Amino acid sequence: MSCISMKMKSLPKGAQLVIDTSYFLTLRDFPNFPDCKLFSTPEVLEEIKDRSNQLRIDVLITTGSIRIESGRKEVEKKVVGHFRGNSNFLRLSRADLSVLVLAKDLHAQSPEVPVYVAAEDFEIQNIAVLLGLRLLTAKGATIRETRLYVRHCVACNNVVEPDEVDCSNCGSTRFRQKVSRRTNVRARG
């Protein structure tokens, strides 16, 4: 499994960049990507509370430098279905999921165009790489391996589905997440 992990000021011409909250909050000055299409989601905008970042994003929107969009519902169902039985999505916020769905939707619409997810959050990076997306970071810190998680009952060690509230084997409501699969990530670029 490989990913592009970049700390850079330029992207390949025509690339699409979907930006997460963590990326906005990490940068003081937003880099200029003149040959790329920038996107974010309404859920990301809702997460940004400080006035200075809200003003910066308003300028990007007003100047047409970034588009605020949502991924299609059918893509969201596919993304969530891809991880059925794993508890990875329990670690994501609504905004995190919206970024991943939009990136996967853009990738599905034009697979020949590179789609990057700009995020400092390791959980988003983990899912992005598992979905076959590329990464862009402001500080260069990226995951070294992808991880799939499952929930286990603390009492009987039974594997519990992510949406279950109690263990079907013993009735316990205490669970722990365990890594079910690790895969090294090869960074390039």
N, C-alpha and C positions, 0 to 999 in steps of 0.2 A: 504494500500500500504506500502511496506517495502523496505528497501534497506540496504545494508551493507555499513557502513560508517566507514572507519578505518584510523587511523593515526598509522601506524605500520611498522615494519621492515621485516615482513614475511607474506606470503600469503599461503593459503592452497596449498598443493602439487598438481601440475598439472594445477593450475589456469592460466588463460590468462589475461594479463594486457595491455590495450590499452592506450597509454600515450599522453596527450594533451600538447600543448605548455606551458600552465600556470604551469603545474607540473614540466616540465624541468626548467623553469625560477625561480621557487620557491626554488628548492633544490641546495645547494652548492655541496654536495656530494650525488651522486645517490646511493640509497640503493641497496644492493645485494639481488636479489630474485632468488636463485639458483634452486629452484624446479618449477619455473614458466616460461612461455613463454611471452616475452615482445614484443610488437608491437607498431609502430607508423605509420604515413602516410607521403607521399611526401609533402603534403600541410603543415603539421606541420613543417617539415624541412625548408620549404620556409619561414615560419614565424619567425624562430630563426635567428636573425641578429648578435648577439654579438659573437665575435670570441671564447671566452672561452667556451660557451655552444656548439658552433659548433664543437669544438675540442673534448669535452666530448662525444658528440653524435657520432662523427666519430670513437672514440675508441670503443664505444658500438657496432657499426655496424661492424667494422673490426674484433672484437673478437667474433662476432656471438652472442653477448648478447642480441641484439634486431633485429627484422626484420622490414623492411619498406615495407608496403603493402597497397593496396587500397581495399575497399569493392567492391563487385560486383554491377553493375549498377541496376540490378533488385532489390537488397536489398535497394539501395538508393531510388528507386521509391516507394517501400513499406514504408520506413521510412518517406519520405516526404508526401506520401499519407495519412499516419496515422494522420497527423496533418493538412490535408486539411481543410480550413475554419478557422483555428487558425493562429495567426500571430507570434507564437513562433519562427519560423525559420528566421524571419526578424532580430532577435537579434543575430544570429550566423554567424561567419565567415565561409569561405569555408573550412578552416582547422578544425574548430569545427565540422562542418557537417561530414567531412571525418572521424574523430575519432569515431563519433557516428555510422556511417554506417559500418565501419570496426568492431566495437564491436558487433553490432547487427548481422553482417554476421558471425563472429566467433561463436556467441551464437547459431545461426541457424544451423551451421555446426555440432556442438557438444553440444547439450543442457545440457548434464550431467556435462559438465566442467564449473566451475564458470568463468564468464568473468567480469572483473572490468574495469571501466573507471577511469583513474587517472587524475583528473582535480581539479583545485582550482576555476575555473570559475563557478559561480552559474547557469548561463544559460545552460551550458553543463550538469551540475549536474541535473538540472530540467528535461531536455529532456531525459537524461540517465535513470533516475528513472521512468519516464513515459513510457519508452521503456522496462522496466523490467530488467535493468542492475544494477550492483552493483557499489559502489563508493569507491575509495581510495583517500585520501587527504594527503598532506604533513604536513599541519598544523592542520588538524582536523576540519576545518570550513566547515560545510555542510548545505544544505538547510534544512529547517524545514517543508516546505510544497511544493508541486508541484503546479504549476500554468499554466493554459491554458489561452492564451490571444486572444482577438479578437479586430479588429480595428473598431472604431466608427467614423462617420463623426462628426466633431466639430459643424457644422452648424445645422444638422437635427437629429443627433444621430442615423442615419441609420447604420446597420452593413455592413462593406465594406470588400470584399474579400482581402486577403493579396497581390494579384498581381494587383489589380485595382489602377489606378492613379487618378481617380476622382470618386466622389460619383454618383451612378446610380440614386439616388433619387433627388439630388439638384445640382449636378455638382461641389460641393466644392472639393478642393484638400487638405484640411487640415483634418488630422485624429489624433486620440488619441487611444492609446492602453488601453484596460480595461481588468481586470481579469474576465474571464467568469466562471472559476471553480478553486477552491482550494481544495487540499487534503493533510491532514497531513501525514508526512513521519515518519515512525517508524524506528529509527536507532537500529541496533543490531550488535553484534560482538565485 
